[in-house]
Amino acid sequence: MAISALSAALFSTAANADISVSGSANAVYVDSGGNSQGHIGGGISFSMSTTTDGGVTISTSGQITNDPDSNGGGGNGSGMTALTFGFANGSITVADDVAVPAGTGLVGELVTHADVNMPTHTNDVTIPVDDGSGISGSTTLGDMTIAATYVYDGAHANNIDGGTTTGQGASLTVPLGDMSLVVSSSQMDANGSEDSSAGGALTMTAGGGTLSLGIETTSGDTSATEGEAYSIAYSTTLGGASVGVGYSGFDANSNTSSKTDVTISQSIGGGASIFAEYRNLTGAGVAAEGNSTSESVVAVGTSVSF
């Protein structure tokens, strides 16, 4: 009797919430100039939502993961640290981990696994900290979408009035016929060290595929990454395979470098696919190769969605 009552309490269909479960897994071989690794991992995701009498949708999510893009994994539980309130023309999220819209213009960065054991990229055009505890929101204005983020604690400790790292950012998405334009601007103050970024990306249909053009700029107190980056990506299908090629050129701290990405993915049915990735990182802004690092990294593997 007690067991039946407990089961009814835990799994009753009379609850007002919608709960969904999904999962994924992968097995990948990665080679960095002879330094080989296996990336085996995956995760289970839980999404939950409900709707108030006033029509506000409230949602959250959680995950059980074994890091799917690194060797050795790293199993843990995460999530349940954000609550999103959805309205008729937008949403507001309060979370322990929100990010300002930095890196908008780096459209050529495509790989997921072929980015390990590479030499240090000393002139990467980024801001040192771009996330933390905070609040974000978005709304529509005509056919445009406006989003904004405020980070009040870059340490992810939810210190609302005493965080030493704070910042804010905003982005605007504008449809332009067959094209779409996204522009963003962000500023972060990490205990007195101030940095900002601005970026834009234009996406359009071209030659049976999708072409993206981007530019990213940074400025502030971190001179090593202060500069600009120009980025381009093209994705299409060849037969039944999805193919992507991306390129980013960096000019920061009086050094130049470039990053080239290639991705290929082929569905084999049942939610499974096989894929290959390649990344090359080279130039004066890239540290010298070591015994276990290489400027060129290749990854091949399979992924499954459940």
C-alpha positions as CSV (number, residue, x, y, z in Angstrom):
1,M,0.0,0.0,0.0
2,A,2.8,2.4,0.9
3,I,4.7,1.5,-2.2
4,S,1.6,2.1,-4.4
5,A,1.0,5.5,-2.7
6,L,4.7,6.5,-3.3
7,S,4.5,5.5,-6.9
8,A,1.4,7.5,-7.4
9,A,3.0,10.5,-5.8
10,L,6.1,10.3,-8.0
11,F,4.6,9.4,-11.3
12,S,1.1,10.7,-11.3
13,T,-0.2,11.9,-14.7
14,A,-2.3,14.5,-12.9
15,A,0.6,16.9,-12.6
16,N,0.5,20.1,-14.5
17,A,4.1,19.9,-15.7
18,D,5.4,18.5,-19.0
19,I,8.5,16.4,-18.6
20,S,10.6,15.1,-21.5
21,V,13.8,13.0,-21.6
22,S,16.4,12.8,-24.4
23,G,19.9,11.4,-24.6
24,S,23.0,11.2,-26.8
25,A,26.3,9.3,-26.9
26,N,29.4,9.2,-29.0
27,A,32.7,7.4,-29.6
28,V,35.5,9.4,-31.2
29,Y,39.1,8.9,-32.2
30,V,41.2,12.1,-32.1
31,D,44.7,12.4,-33.4
32,S,47.0,15.5,-32.8
33,G,50.2,14.8,-34.7
34,G,50.5,11.3,-33.4
35,N,49.1,12.0,-29.9
36,S,45.9,9.9,-30.0
37,Q,42.9,10.0,-27.7
38,G,39.5,8.4,-27.4
39,H,36.4,10.6,-26.5
40,I,33.7,8.4,-25.3
41,G,30.7,10.0,-23.5
42,G,27.2,11.2,-23.7
43,G,24.4,12.5,-21.6
44,I,20.7,12.3,-20.6
45,S,18.7,15.6,-20.6
46,F,15.5,16.3,-18.7
47,S,13.3,19.2,-19.7
48,M,10.4,20.4,-17.6
49,S,7.8,23.0,-18.1
50,T,4.4,24.2,-16.9
51,T,2.0,27.0,-17.7
52,T,0.4,29.3,-15.2
53,D,-3.2,30.3,-15.3
54,G,-2.1,33.7,-16.7
55,G,-0.4,32.0,-19.7
56,V,3.3,32.3,-18.5
57,T,5.4,29.3,-19.4
58,I,8.0,28.3,-16.7
59,S,10.7,25.9,-17.7
60,T,14.0,24.4,-16.5
61,S,16.2,21.5,-17.3
62,G,18.9,19.1,-16.0
63,Q,21.5,16.8,-17.3
64,I,23.5,13.7,-16.3
65,T,26.6,13.7,-18.4
66,N,29.9,12.1,-19.1
67,D,31.8,14.8,-21.0
68,P,31.4,13.8,-24.7
69,D,34.2,15.8,-26.2
70,S,37.2,15.1,-24.0
71,N,39.3,12.0,-23.0
72,G,38.5,10.4,-19.7
73,G,35.0,11.9,-19.7
74,G,34.0,13.4,-16.3
75,G,30.6,12.2,-15.2
76,N,28.4,14.6,-13.3
77,G,25.0,16.0,-12.9
78,S,24.2,19.6,-13.9
79,G,21.4,21.9,-14.6
80,M,18.4,23.0,-12.4
81,T,20.3,26.3,-12.0
82,A,18.2,28.3,-14.5
83,L,14.5,29.2,-14.6
84,T,13.0,30.6,-17.7
85,F,9.7,32.6,-17.8
86,G,8.1,32.6,-21.3
87,F,5.7,35.3,-22.4
88,A,3.7,36.0,-25.5
89,N,6.5,38.0,-27.1
90,G,9.7,37.0,-25.3
91,S,11.2,35.4,-22.2
92,I,13.3,36.1,-19.1
93,T,15.9,33.7,-17.7
94,V,17.4,33.8,-14.2
95,A,20.4,31.5,-14.0
96,D,23.7,30.6,-12.3
97,D,25.3,30.6,-15.8
98,V,24.4,33.1,-18.4
99,A,26.7,34.5,-21.1
100,V,27.0,37.9,-22.7
101,P,26.8,37.7,-26.6
102,A,30.6,37.6,-27.2
103,G,32.0,35.8,-30.2
104,T,29.1,36.5,-32.5
105,G,31.3,37.1,-35.5
106,L,33.4,33.9,-35.1
107,V,31.2,31.9,-37.5
108,G,34.1,29.8,-38.9
109,E,34.6,27.8,-35.7
110,L,32.8,24.6,-36.5
111,V,34.5,21.6,-34.8
112,T,33.6,20.0,-31.5
113,H,36.2,17.3,-31.0
114,A,39.2,18.4,-33.2
115,D,40.2,21.2,-31.0
116,V,42.3,19.4,-28.3
117,N,46.1,19.2,-27.8
118,M,46.7,22.2,-30.0
119,P,49.4,24.8,-29.3
120,T,48.2,27.8,-27.2
121,H,46.4,30.4,-29.4
122,T,48.0,33.5,-27.9
123,N,46.1,36.1,-30.0
124,D,42.6,34.7,-29.9
125,V,40.1,37.6,-30.3
126,T,38.0,37.0,-27.1
127,I,37.3,38.6,-23.8
128,P,38.7,36.7,-20.8
129,V,35.4,36.2,-18.9
130,D,32.0,36.3,-20.6
131,D,29.6,34.4,-18.2
132,G,28.4,34.0,-14.7
133,S,25.4,34.3,-12.5
134,G,22.9,36.7,-13.9
135,I,19.7,37.4,-15.9
136,S,19.0,37.4,-19.6
137,G,15.9,38.2,-21.7
138,S,14.7,38.5,-25.2
139,T,11.8,40.0,-27.0
140,T,10.5,40.7,-30.5
141,L,10.0,44.1,-32.1
142,G,8.3,43.6,-35.4
143,D,10.3,40.9,-37.2
144,M,13.5,41.7,-35.2
145,T,14.7,40.0,-32.0
146,I,16.4,41.9,-29.2
147,A,18.3,40.0,-26.5
148,A,20.1,41.3,-23.4
149,T,22.2,39.8,-20.6
150,Y,23.4,41.1,-17.2
151,V,26.1,39.2,-15.3
152,Y,26.2,40.2,-11.6
153,D,28.7,37.5,-10.5
154,G,31.4,36.1,-12.8
155,A,32.3,33.6,-10.1
156,H,28.9,31.8,-10.6
157,A,28.3,32.2,-6.8
158,N,25.0,34.3,-7.2
159,N,26.4,37.2,-5.2
160,I,24.0,39.8,-6.5
161,D,25.4,42.9,-4.9
162,G,29.0,41.9,-4.3
163,G,30.3,40.1,-7.3
164,T,33.8,41.2,-8.4
165,T,33.2,40.4,-12.0
166,T,30.2,42.0,-13.7
167,G,29.1,42.8,-17.2
168,Q,26.4,43.2,-19.7
169,G,25.7,42.7,-23.4
170,A,23.0,42.9,-26.0
171,S,22.3,41.5,-29.5
172,L,19.9,42.4,-32.3
173,T,18.8,39.9,-35.0
174,V,17.3,41.3,-38.2
175,P,15.9,39.2,-41.0
176,L,16.7,40.6,-44.5
177,G,14.7,38.5,-47.0
178,D,16.8,35.4,-47.6
179,M,19.5,36.7,-45.3
180,S,19.8,37.3,-41.5
181,L,22.0,39.8,-39.7
182,V,23.1,39.5,-36.0
183,V,25.0,42.3,-34.3
184,S,26.1,42.3,-30.6
185,S,28.1,44.3,-28.1
186,S,29.3,43.2,-24.6
187,Q,31.4,44.7,-21.8
188,M,32.9,42.9,-18.8
189,D,34.7,44.2,-15.7
190,A,36.8,41.5,-13.9
191,N,37.8,43.1,-10.6
192,G,38.8,46.3,-12.3
193,S,40.1,44.8,-15.6
194,E,37.7,46.0,-18.3
195,D,37.2,44.4,-21.7
196,S,34.6,44.7,-24.4
197,S,33.7,43.0,-27.6
198,A,31.5,43.8,-30.7
199,G,30.6,41.4,-33.5
200,G,28.3,40.8,-36.4
201,A,27.4,37.9,-38.6
202,L,25.5,37.9,-41.9
203,T,24.0,34.5,-43.0
204,M,22.5,33.9,-46.5
205,T,21.6,31.1,-48.9
206,A,24.2,30.6,-51.6
207,G,24.8,27.9,-54.2
208,G,22.5,25.3,-52.6
209,G,24.0,25.9,-49.2
210,T,24.4,28.5,-46.4
211,L,27.1,31.2,-46.4
212,S,28.0,33.1,-43.2
213,L,30.3,36.1,-42.9
214,G,31.4,37.5,-39.6
215,I,33.6,40.0,-37.9
216,E,34.6,40.2,-34.2
217,T,36.5,43.0,-32.4
218,T,37.8,43.3,-28.9
219,S,39.3,46.1,-26.9
220,G,40.3,46.9,-23.3
221,D,42.9,46.0,-20.7
222,T,43.8,42.5,-21.9
223,S,46.2,43.5,-24.7
224,A,47.1,39.9,-25.7
225,T,43.7,39.4,-27.3
226,E,42.8,43.0,-28.3
227,G,42.2,43.2,-32.0
228,E,39.9,41.9,-34.7
229,A,39.0,38.6,-36.4
230,Y,37.3,38.0,-39.8
231,S,35.4,34.8,-40.3
232,I,33.6,32.9,-43.0
233,A,31.8,29.6,-43.2
234,Y,29.9,27.6,-45.8
235,S,27.7,24.6,-45.2
236,T,26.0,22.4,-47.8
237,T,25.0,18.8,-48.5
238,L,26.9,16.4,-50.9
239,G,24.8,13.4,-51.6
240,G,23.4,12.6,-48.1
241,A,26.3,14.1,-46.2
242,S,26.5,17.4,-44.5
243,V,29.7,19.3,-45.2
244,G,31.0,22.5,-43.5
245,V,34.1,24.6,-44.1
246,G,35.1,27.5,-41.9
247,Y,38.0,30.0,-41.8
248,S,38.9,32.7,-39.3
249,G,41.8,35.1,-39.5
250,F,43.0,36.8,-36.3
251,D,45.0,40.0,-35.9
252,A,45.6,40.9,-32.2
253,N,48.5,42.1,-30.1
254,S,50.5,42.7,-33.3
255,N,50.4,39.0,-34.2
256,T,48.3,37.3,-36.9
257,S,47.0,33.7,-37.0
258,S,44.4,31.7,-38.9
259,K,42.1,28.8,-38.1
260,T,40.6,26.4,-40.6
261,D,37.8,23.9,-39.8
262,V,36.3,21.2,-42.0
263,T,33.4,19.0,-40.8
264,I,31.6,16.1,-42.6
265,S,28.6,14.2,-41.1
266,Q,26.6,11.3,-42.6
267,S,23.4,9.9,-41.1
268,I,23.1,6.2,-41.0
269,G,19.6,6.0,-39.6
270,G,18.1,5.4,-36.2
271,G,19.4,8.7,-34.9
272,A,23.0,7.6,-35.5
273,S,25.6,9.3,-37.7
274,I,29.3,9.0,-38.5
275,F,31.4,12.1,-38.8
276,A,34.9,13.5,-39.4
277,E,36.5,16.8,-38.3
278,Y,39.7,18.7,-39.1
279,R,41.2,21.8,-37.6
280,N,44.4,23.6,-38.5
281,L,45.7,26.5,-36.4
282,T,48.8,28.4,-37.6
283,G,50.5,31.8,-37.6
284,A,52.7,34.0,-35.4
285,G,49.9,34.1,-32.8
286,V,50.2,30.4,-32.2
287,A,52.7,28.9,-29.7
288,A,55.3,26.3,-31.0
289,E,54.2,22.7,-31.2
290,G,55.3,20.4,-28.4
291,N,55.7,16.6,-28.1
292,S,52.0,16.2,-27.5
293,T,50.5,19.1,-29.4
294,S,50.0,19.8,-33.1
295,E,48.7,22.6,-35.3
296,S,46.6,20.1,-37.1
297,V,44.0,17.8,-35.4
298,V,41.8,15.1,-36.9
299,A,38.7,13.5,-35.3
300,V,36.5,10.7,-36.6
301,G,33.7,9.0,-34.8
302,T,30.0,8.2,-34.4
303,S,27.3,9.9,-32.5
304,V,23.8,8.8,-31.6
305,S,20.7,10.7,-30.5
306,F,18.1,8.8,-28.5
